[in-house]
Amino acid sequence: MANTEIKVTAQSDERPIWRRPAVLWTVAALVLLLGYADLWRGGEVLAPFLLVIGYCILVPMAILG
């Protein structure tokens, strides 16, 4: 009878890099900073869009991630 070995290895984090919480927090912070910077210079279209994307999509994804 052949002696077979079963190797058990711990699985690493299989999530894509853009789904990891540290990356999501970094992207959310950058988008929010860009939104506030554009708002400060008087942006009326891009600033609200960036802030909504940051607060309503990226921050919740980072919290749940």
PDB file of N, CA, C and O in Angstrom:
ATOM      1  N   MET A   1       0.842  -1.164   0.000  1.00  0.00           N
ATOM      2  CA  MET A   1       0.000   0.000   0.000  1.00  0.00           C
ATOM      3  C   MET A   1       0.898   1.242   0.000  1.00  0.00           C
ATOM      4  O   MET A   1       1.837   1.345   0.790  1.00  0.00           O
ATOM      5  N   ALA A   2       0.598   2.162  -0.883  1.00  0.00           N
ATOM      6  CA  ALA A   2       1.410   3.367  -1.004  1.00  0.00           C
ATOM      7  C   ALA A   2       1.098   4.325   0.146  1.00  0.00           C
ATOM      8  O   ALA A   2      -0.054   4.466   0.558  1.00  0.00           O
ATOM      9  N   ASN A   3       2.125   4.970   0.648  1.00  0.00           N
ATOM     10  CA  ASN A   3       1.974   5.931   1.738  1.00  0.00           C
ATOM     11  C   ASN A   3       1.697   7.303   1.115  1.00  0.00           C
ATOM     12  O   ASN A   3       2.593   7.910   0.529  1.00  0.00           O
ATOM     13  N   THR A   4       0.463   7.788   1.240  1.00  0.00           N
ATOM     14  CA  THR A   4       0.115   9.085   0.667  1.00  0.00           C
ATOM     15  C   THR A   4       0.025  10.111   1.778  1.00  0.00           C
ATOM     16  O   THR A   4      -0.505   9.843   2.857  1.00  0.00           O
ATOM     17  N   GLU A   5       0.541  11.266   1.498  1.00  0.00           N
ATOM     18  CA  GLU A   5       0.499  12.358   2.470  1.00  0.00           C
ATOM     19  C   GLU A   5      -0.459  13.424   1.973  1.00  0.00           C
ATOM     20  O   GLU A   5      -0.487  13.758   0.789  1.00  0.00           O
ATOM     21  N   ILE A   6      -1.224  13.937   2.882  1.00  0.00           N
ATOM     22  CA  ILE A   6      -2.128  15.035   2.564  1.00  0.00           C
ATOM     23  C   ILE A   6      -1.571  16.279   3.230  1.00  0.00           C
ATOM     24  O   ILE A   6      -1.412  16.338   4.450  1.00  0.00           O
ATOM     25  N   LYS A   7      -1.284  17.257   2.415  1.00  0.00           N
ATOM     26  CA  LYS A   7      -0.751  18.512   2.949  1.00  0.00           C
ATOM     27  C   LYS A   7      -1.893  19.508   3.117  1.00  0.00           C
ATOM     28  O   LYS A   7      -2.651  19.778   2.184  1.00  0.00           O
ATOM     29  N   VAL A   8      -1.993  20.033   4.300  1.00  0.00           N
ATOM     30  CA  VAL A   8      -3.003  21.034   4.585  1.00  0.00           C
ATOM     31  C   VAL A   8      -2.285  22.365   4.731  1.00  0.00           C
ATOM     32  O   VAL A   8      -1.414  22.533   5.584  1.00  0.00           O
ATOM     33  N   THR A   9      -2.664  23.287   3.898  1.00  0.00           N
ATOM     34  CA  THR A   9      -2.056  24.616   3.966  1.00  0.00           C
ATOM     35  C   THR A   9      -3.135  25.641   4.267  1.00  0.00           C
ATOM     36  O   THR A   9      -4.283  25.498   3.847  1.00  0.00           O
ATOM     37  N   ALA A  10      -2.761  26.642   4.978  1.00  0.00           N
ATOM     38  CA  ALA A  10      -3.687  27.728   5.274  1.00  0.00           C
ATOM     39  C   ALA A  10      -3.864  28.570   4.019  1.00  0.00           C
ATOM     40  O   ALA A  10      -2.896  28.952   3.361  1.00  0.00           O
ATOM     41  N   GLN A  11      -5.109  28.845   3.707  1.00  0.00           N
ATOM     42  CA  GLN A  11      -5.377  29.650   2.528  1.00  0.00           C
ATOM     43  C   GLN A  11      -5.119  31.119   2.839  1.00  0.00           C
ATOM     44  O   GLN A  11      -5.524  31.641   3.877  1.00  0.00           O
ATOM     45  N   SER A  12      -4.458  31.738   1.937  1.00  0.00           N
ATOM     46  CA  SER A  12      -4.213  33.162   2.109  1.00  0.00           C
ATOM     47  C   SER A  12      -5.455  33.938   1.689  1.00  0.00           C
ATOM     48  O   SER A  12      -6.419  33.361   1.187  1.00  0.00           O
ATOM     49  N   ASP A  13      -5.422  35.215   1.895  1.00  0.00           N
ATOM     50  CA  ASP A  13      -6.548  36.068   1.525  1.00  0.00           C
ATOM     51  C   ASP A  13      -6.697  36.045   0.006  1.00  0.00           C
ATOM     52  O   ASP A  13      -5.844  36.568  -0.712  1.00  0.00           O
ATOM     53  N   GLU A  14      -7.764  35.447  -0.477  1.00  0.00           N
ATOM     54  CA  GLU A  14      -7.962  35.262  -1.916  1.00  0.00           C
ATOM     55  C   GLU A  14      -8.698  36.420  -2.568  1.00  0.00           C
ATOM     56  O   GLU A  14      -9.007  36.366  -3.758  1.00  0.00           O
ATOM     57  N   ARG A  15      -8.982  37.470  -1.801  1.00  0.00           N
ATOM     58  CA  ARG A  15      -9.687  38.613  -2.384  1.00  0.00           C
ATOM     59  C   ARG A  15      -8.761  39.383  -3.310  1.00  0.00           C
ATOM     60  O   ARG A  15      -7.555  39.452  -3.071  1.00  0.00           O
ATOM     61  N   PRO A  16      -9.322  39.963  -4.370  1.00  0.00           N
ATOM     62  CA  PRO A  16      -8.486  40.813  -5.225  1.00  0.00           C
ATOM     63  C   PRO A  16      -7.959  42.007  -4.441  1.00  0.00           C
ATOM     64  O   PRO A  16      -8.522  42.396  -3.417  1.00  0.00           O
ATOM     65  N   ILE A  17      -6.883  42.573  -4.935  1.00  0.00           N
ATOM     66  CA  ILE A  17      -6.222  43.673  -4.212  1.00  0.00           C
ATOM     67  C   ILE A  17      -7.155  44.858  -3.985  1.00  0.00           C
ATOM     68  O   ILE A  17      -7.056  45.519  -2.952  1.00  0.00           O
ATOM     69  N   TRP A  18      -8.057  45.143  -4.920  1.00  0.00           N
ATOM     70  CA  TRP A  18      -8.932  46.317  -4.771  1.00  0.00           C
ATOM     71  C   TRP A  18     -10.058  46.064  -3.781  1.00  0.00           C
ATOM     72  O   TRP A  18     -10.792  47.001  -3.465  1.00  0.00           O
ATOM     73  N   ARG A  19     -10.237  44.837  -3.270  1.00  0.00           N
ATOM     74  CA  ARG A  19     -11.261  44.553  -2.280  1.00  0.00           C
ATOM     75  C   ARG A  19     -10.714  44.471  -0.864  1.00  0.00           C
ATOM     76  O   ARG A  19     -11.475  44.206   0.066  1.00  0.00           O
ATOM     77  N   ARG A  20      -9.430  44.688  -0.673  1.00  0.00           N
ATOM     78  CA  ARG A  20      -8.852  44.635   0.663  1.00  0.00           C
ATOM     79  C   ARG A  20      -9.146  45.934   1.395  1.00  0.00           C
ATOM     80  O   ARG A  20      -9.103  47.001   0.782  1.00  0.00           O
ATOM     81  N   PRO A  21      -9.445  45.874   2.698  1.00  0.00           N
ATOM     82  CA  PRO A  21      -9.863  47.074   3.436  1.00  0.00           C
ATOM     83  C   PRO A  21      -8.847  48.220   3.410  1.00  0.00           C
ATOM     84  O   PRO A  21      -9.249  49.377   3.287  1.00  0.00           O
ATOM     85  N   ALA A  22      -7.564  47.940   3.518  1.00  0.00           N
ATOM     86  CA  ALA A  22      -6.578  49.026   3.525  1.00  0.00           C
ATOM     87  C   ALA A  22      -6.580  49.772   2.188  1.00  0.00           C
ATOM     88  O   ALA A  22      -6.461  50.996   2.155  1.00  0.00           O
ATOM     89  N   VAL A  23      -6.713  49.045   1.113  1.00  0.00           N
ATOM     90  CA  VAL A  23      -6.754  49.682  -0.215  1.00  0.00           C
ATOM     91  C   VAL A  23      -8.035  50.485  -0.359  1.00  0.00           C
ATOM     92  O   VAL A  23      -8.010  51.597  -0.885  1.00  0.00           O
ATOM     93  N   LEU A  24      -9.157  49.939   0.102  1.00  0.00           N
ATOM     94  CA  LEU A  24     -10.427  50.666   0.002  1.00  0.00           C
ATOM     95  C   LEU A  24     -10.411  51.933   0.838  1.00  0.00           C
ATOM     96  O   LEU A  24     -10.911  52.966   0.391  1.00  0.00           O
ATOM     97  N   TRP A  25      -9.844  51.880   2.053  1.00  0.00           N
ATOM     98  CA  TRP A  25      -9.756  53.090   2.878  1.00  0.00           C
ATOM     99  C   TRP A  25      -8.871  54.139   2.207  1.00  0.00           C
ATOM    100  O   TRP A  25      -9.182  55.330   2.243  1.00  0.00           O
ATOM    101  N   THR A  26      -7.774  53.702   1.599  1.00  0.00           N
ATOM    102  CA  THR A  26      -6.870  54.641   0.926  1.00  0.00           C
ATOM    103  C   THR A  26      -7.554  55.300  -0.261  1.00  0.00           C
ATOM    104  O   THR A  26      -7.465  56.514  -0.439  1.00  0.00           O
ATOM    105  N   VAL A  27      -8.234  54.504  -1.069  1.00  0.00           N
ATOM    106  CA  VAL A  27      -8.940  55.051  -2.236  1.00  0.00           C
ATOM    107  C   VAL A  27     -10.059  55.981  -1.792  1.00  0.00           C
ATOM    108  O   VAL A  27     -10.257  57.038  -2.390  1.00  0.00           O
ATOM    109  N   ALA A  28     -10.797  55.600  -0.746  1.00  0.00           N
ATOM    110  CA  ALA A  28     -11.874  56.450  -0.234  1.00  0.00           C
ATOM    111  C   ALA A  28     -11.319  57.784   0.255  1.00  0.00           C
ATOM    112  O   ALA A  28     -11.891  58.838  -0.022  1.00  0.00           O
ATOM    113  N   ALA A  29     -10.208  57.738   0.982  1.00  0.00           N
ATOM    114  CA  ALA A  29      -9.607  58.983   1.485  1.00  0.00           C
ATOM    115  C   ALA A  29      -9.144  59.870   0.331  1.00  0.00           C
ATOM    116  O   ALA A  29      -9.335  61.085   0.371  1.00  0.00           O
ATOM    117  N   LEU A  30      -8.540  59.278  -0.688  1.00  0.00           N
ATOM    118  CA  LEU A  30      -8.093  60.072  -1.838  1.00  0.00           C
ATOM    119  C   LEU A  30      -9.262  60.695  -2.588  1.00  0.00           C
ATOM    120  O   LEU A  30      -9.204  61.860  -2.980  1.00  0.00           O
ATOM    121  N   VAL A  31     -10.326  59.917  -2.787  1.00  0.00           N
ATOM    122  CA  VAL A  31     -11.499  60.449  -3.495  1.00  0.00           C
ATOM    123  C   VAL A  31     -12.135  61.578  -2.687  1.00  0.00           C
ATOM    124  O   VAL A  31     -12.538  62.595  -3.252  1.00  0.00           O
ATOM    125  N   LEU A  32     -12.227  61.405  -1.373  1.00  0.00           N
ATOM    126  CA  LEU A  32     -12.805  62.466  -0.543  1.00  0.00           C
ATOM    127  C   LEU A  32     -11.931  63.714  -0.542  1.00  0.00           C
ATOM    128  O   LEU A  32     -12.447  64.830  -0.611  1.00  0.00           O
ATOM    129  N   LEU A  33     -10.617  63.541  -0.466  1.00  0.00           N
ATOM    130  CA  LEU A  33      -9.723  64.700  -0.511  1.00  0.00           C
ATOM    131  C   LEU A  33      -9.831  65.424  -1.854  1.00  0.00           C
ATOM    132  O   LEU A  33      -9.854  66.654  -1.896  1.00  0.00           O
ATOM    133  N   LEU A  34      -9.896  64.672  -2.938  1.00  0.00           N
ATOM    134  CA  LEU A  34     -10.069  65.299  -4.252  1.00  0.00           C
ATOM    135  C   LEU A  34     -11.409  66.032  -4.337  1.00  0.00           C
ATOM    136  O   LEU A  34     -11.493  67.116  -4.915  1.00  0.00           O
ATOM    137  N   GLY A  35     -12.448  65.441  -3.764  1.00  0.00           N
ATOM    138  CA  GLY A  35     -13.755  66.089  -3.761  1.00  0.00           C
ATOM    139  C   GLY A  35     -13.749  67.393  -2.976  1.00  0.00           C
ATOM    140  O   GLY A  35     -14.291  68.400  -3.429  1.00  0.00           O
ATOM    141  N   TYR A  36     -13.130  67.370  -1.788  1.00  0.00           N
ATOM    142  CA  TYR A  36     -13.070  68.600  -0.998  1.00  0.00           C
ATOM    143  C   TYR A  36     -12.145  69.642  -1.640  1.00  0.00           C
ATOM    144  O   TYR A  36     -12.410  70.841  -1.552  1.00  0.00           O
ATOM    145  N   ALA A  37     -11.076  69.195  -2.275  1.00  0.00           N
ATOM    146  CA  ALA A  37     -10.191  70.138  -2.966  1.00  0.00           C
ATOM    147  C   ALA A  37     -10.915  70.808  -4.121  1.00  0.00           C
ATOM    148  O   ALA A  37     -10.775  72.013  -4.328  1.00  0.00           O
ATOM    149  N   ASP A  38     -11.683  70.041  -4.870  1.00  0.00           N
ATOM    150  CA  ASP A  38     -12.442  70.622  -5.976  1.00  0.00           C
ATOM    151  C   ASP A  38     -13.546  71.533  -5.452  1.00  0.00           C
ATOM    152  O   ASP A  38     -13.830  72.567  -6.057  1.00  0.00           O
ATOM    153  N   LEU A  39     -14.167  71.169  -4.344  1.00  0.00           N
ATOM    154  CA  LEU A  39     -15.191  72.017  -3.743  1.00  0.00           C
ATOM    155  C   LEU A  39     -14.586  73.338  -3.268  1.00  0.00           C
ATOM    156  O   LEU A  39     -15.202  74.395  -3.402  1.00  0.00           O
ATOM    157  N   TRP A  40     -13.390  73.268  -2.720  1.00  0.00           N
ATOM    158  CA  TRP A  40     -12.715  74.476  -2.234  1.00  0.00           C
ATOM    159  C   TRP A  40     -12.394  75.440  -3.376  1.00  0.00           C
ATOM    160  O   TRP A  40     -12.472  76.656  -3.201  1.00  0.00           O
ATOM    161  N   ARG A  41     -12.036  74.903  -4.543  1.00  0.00           N
ATOM    162  CA  ARG A  41     -11.715  75.773  -5.670  1.00  0.00           C
ATOM    163  C   ARG A  41     -12.953  76.224  -6.430  1.00  0.00           C
ATOM    164  O   ARG A  41     -12.841  76.987  -7.390  1.00  0.00           O
ATOM    165  N   GLY A  42     -14.136  75.764  -6.015  1.00  0.00           N
ATOM    166  CA  GLY A  42     -15.375  76.240  -6.614  1.00  0.00           C
ATOM    167  C   GLY A  42     -16.043  75.249  -7.549  1.00  0.00           C
ATOM    168  O   GLY A  42     -16.932  75.631  -8.309  1.00  0.00           O
ATOM    169  N   GLY A  43     -15.648  74.013  -7.514  1.00  0.00           N
ATOM    170  CA  GLY A  43     -16.242  73.011  -8.395  1.00  0.00           C
ATOM    171  C   GLY A  43     -17.698  72.754  -8.050  1.00  0.00           C
ATOM    172  O   GLY A  43     -18.048  72.597  -6.880  1.00  0.00           O
ATOM    173  N   GLU A  44     -18.541  72.711  -9.064  1.00  0.00           N
ATOM    174  CA  GLU A  44     -19.964  72.489  -8.831  1.00  0.00           C
ATOM    175  C   GLU A  44     -20.451  71.157  -9.387  1.00  0.00           C
ATOM    176  O   GLU A  44     -21.566  70.737  -9.079  1.00  0.00           O
ATOM    177  N   VAL A  45     -19.649  70.493 -10.191  1.00  0.00           N
ATOM    178  CA  VAL A  45     -20.068  69.232 -10.788  1.00  0.00           C
ATOM    179  C   VAL A  45     -19.235  68.073 -10.258  1.00  0.00           C
ATOM    180  O   VAL A  45     -19.790  67.088  -9.772  1.00  0.00           O
ATOM    181  N   LEU A  46     -17.934  68.174 -10.342  1.00  0.00           N
ATOM    182  CA  LEU A  46     -17.052  67.078  -9.968  1.00  0.00           C
ATOM    183  C   LEU A  46     -17.011  66.871  -8.456  1.00  0.00           C
ATOM    184  O   LEU A  46     -16.992  65.730  -7.997  1.00  0.00           O
ATOM    185  N   ALA A  47     -16.998  67.942  -7.681  1.00  0.00           N
ATOM    186  CA  ALA A  47     -16.895  67.825  -6.223  1.00  0.00           C
ATOM    187  C   ALA A  47     -18.050  67.033  -5.614  1.00  0.00           C
ATOM    188  O   ALA A  47     -17.800  66.090  -4.863  1.00  0.00           O
ATOM    189  N   PRO A  48     -19.296  67.377  -5.908  1.00  0.00           N
ATOM    190  CA  PRO A  48     -20.386  66.579  -5.324  1.00  0.00           C
ATOM    191  C   PRO A  48     -20.365  65.125  -5.785  1.00  0.00           C
ATOM    192  O   PRO A  48     -20.677  64.226  -5.004  1.00  0.00           O
ATOM    193  N   PHE A  49     -20.009  64.890  -7.020  1.00  0.00           N
ATOM    194  CA  PHE A  49     -19.915  63.533  -7.542  1.00  0.00           C
ATOM    195  C   PHE A  49     -18.874  62.731  -6.773  1.00  0.00           C
ATOM    196  O   PHE A  49     -19.145  61.605  -6.357  1.00  0.00           O
ATOM    197  N   LEU A  50     -17.679  63.303  -6.577  1.00  0.00           N
ATOM    198  CA  LEU A  50     -16.624  62.609  -5.848  1.00  0.00           C
ATOM    199  C   LEU A  50     -17.000  62.373  -4.389  1.00  0.00           C
ATOM    200  O   LEU A  50     -16.710  61.311  -3.837  1.00  0.00           O
ATOM    201  N   LEU A  51     -17.637  63.347  -3.769  1.00  0.00           N
ATOM    202  CA  LEU A  51     -18.024  63.193  -2.365  1.00  0.00           C
ATOM    203  C   LEU A  51     -19.106  62.131  -2.187  1.00  0.00           C
ATOM    204  O   LEU A  51     -19.073  61.366  -1.223  1.00  0.00           O
ATOM    205  N   VAL A  52     -20.057  62.082  -3.106  1.00  0.00           N
ATOM    206  CA  VAL A  52     -21.098  61.057  -3.026  1.00  0.00           C
ATOM    207  C   VAL A  52     -20.493  59.676  -3.244  1.00  0.00           C
ATOM    208  O   VAL A  52     -20.822  58.738  -2.518  1.00  0.00           O
ATOM    209  N   ILE A  53     -19.617  59.537  -4.230  1.00  0.00           N
ATOM    210  CA  ILE A  53     -18.956  58.255  -4.479  1.00  0.00           C
ATOM    211  C   ILE A  53     -18.139  57.846  -3.245  1.00  0.00           C
ATOM    212  O   ILE A  53     -18.165  56.687  -2.832  1.00  0.00           O
ATOM    213  N   GLY A  54     -17.425  58.797  -2.669  1.00  0.00           N
ATOM    214  CA  GLY A  54     -16.600  58.493  -1.505  1.00  0.00           C
ATOM    215  C   GLY A  54     -17.414  58.078  -0.297  1.00  0.00           C
ATOM    216  O   GLY A  54     -17.141  57.046   0.317  1.00  0.00           O
ATOM    217  N   TYR A  55     -18.426  58.888   0.052  1.00  0.00           N
ATOM    218  CA  TYR A  55     -19.187  58.628   1.272  1.00  0.00           C
ATOM    219  C   TYR A  55     -20.229  57.522   1.122  1.00  0.00           C
ATOM    220  O   TYR A  55     -20.481  56.788   2.078  1.00  0.00           O
ATOM    221  N   CYS A  56     -20.833  57.391  -0.041  1.00  0.00           N
ATOM    222  CA  CYS A  56     -21.941  56.435  -0.200  1.00  0.00           C
ATOM    223  C   CYS A  56     -21.516  55.078  -0.746  1.00  0.00           C
ATOM    224  O   CYS A  56     -22.243  54.096  -0.597  1.00  0.00           O
ATOM    225  N   ILE A  57     -20.352  55.014  -1.374  1.00  0.00           N
ATOM    226  CA  ILE A  57     -19.922  53.745  -1.959  1.00  0.00           C
ATOM    227  C   ILE A  57     -18.620  53.244  -1.336  1.00  0.00           C
ATOM    228  O   ILE A  57     -18.567  52.127  -0.821  1.00  0.00           O
ATOM    229  N   LEU A  58     -17.575  54.065  -1.381  1.00  0.00           N
ATOM    230  CA  LEU A  58     -16.258  53.577  -0.970  1.00  0.00           C
ATOM    231  C   LEU A  58     -16.107  53.390   0.529  1.00  0.00           C
ATOM    232  O   LEU A  58     -15.532  52.391   0.962  1.00  0.00           O
ATOM    233  N   VAL A  59     -16.603  54.316   1.330  1.00  0.00           N
ATOM    234  CA  VAL A  59     -16.494  54.163   2.787  1.00  0.00           C
ATOM    235  C   VAL A  59     -17.300  52.963   3.288  1.00  0.00           C
ATOM    236  O   VAL A  59     -16.781  52.189   4.093  1.00  0.00           O
ATOM    237  N   PRO A  60     -18.556  52.776   2.843  1.00  0.00           N
ATOM    238  CA  PRO A  60     -19.251  51.549   3.273  1.00  0.00           C
ATOM    239  C   PRO A  60     -18.572  50.267   2.805  1.00  0.00           C
ATOM    240  O   PRO A  60     -18.562  49.275   3.534  1.00  0.00           O
ATOM    241  N   MET A  61     -18.002  50.273   1.592  1.00  0.00           N
ATOM    242  CA  MET A  61     -17.273  49.098   1.129  1.00  0.00           C
ATOM    243  C   MET A  61     -16.057  48.816   2.011  1.00  0.00           C
ATOM    244  O   MET A  61     -15.737  47.660   2.291  1.00  0.00           O
ATOM    245  N   ALA A  62     -15.386  49.879   2.444  1.00  0.00           N
ATOM    246  CA  ALA A  62     -14.216  49.697   3.306  1.00  0.00           C
ATOM    247  C   ALA A  62     -14.631  49.202   4.690  1.00  0.00           C
ATOM    248  O   ALA A  62     -13.927  48.388   5.288  1.00  0.00           O
ATOM    249  N   ILE A  63     -15.747  49.675   5.197  1.00  0.00           N
ATOM    250  CA  ILE A  63     -16.229  49.220   6.509  1.00  0.00           C
ATOM    251  C   ILE A  63     -16.627  47.757   6.449  1.00  0.00           C
ATOM    252  O   ILE A  63     -16.292  46.982   7.346  1.00  0.00           O
ATOM    253  N   LEU A  64     -17.330  47.378   5.412  1.00  0.00           N
ATOM    254  CA  LEU A  64     -17.801  45.993   5.283  1.00  0.00           C
ATOM    255  C   LEU A  64     -16.731  45.056   4.769  1.00  0.00           C
ATOM    256  O   LEU A  64     -16.845  43.839   4.915  1.00  0.00           O
ATOM    257  N   GLY A  65     -15.673  45.622   4.157  1.00  0.00           N
ATOM    258  CA  GLY A  65     -14.635  44.826   3.522  1.00  0.00           C
ATOM    259  C   GLY A  65     -13.855  44.006   4.447  1.00  0.00           C
ATOM    260  O   GLY A  65     -12.948  43.290   4.023  1.00  0.00           O
TER     261      GLY A  65
END
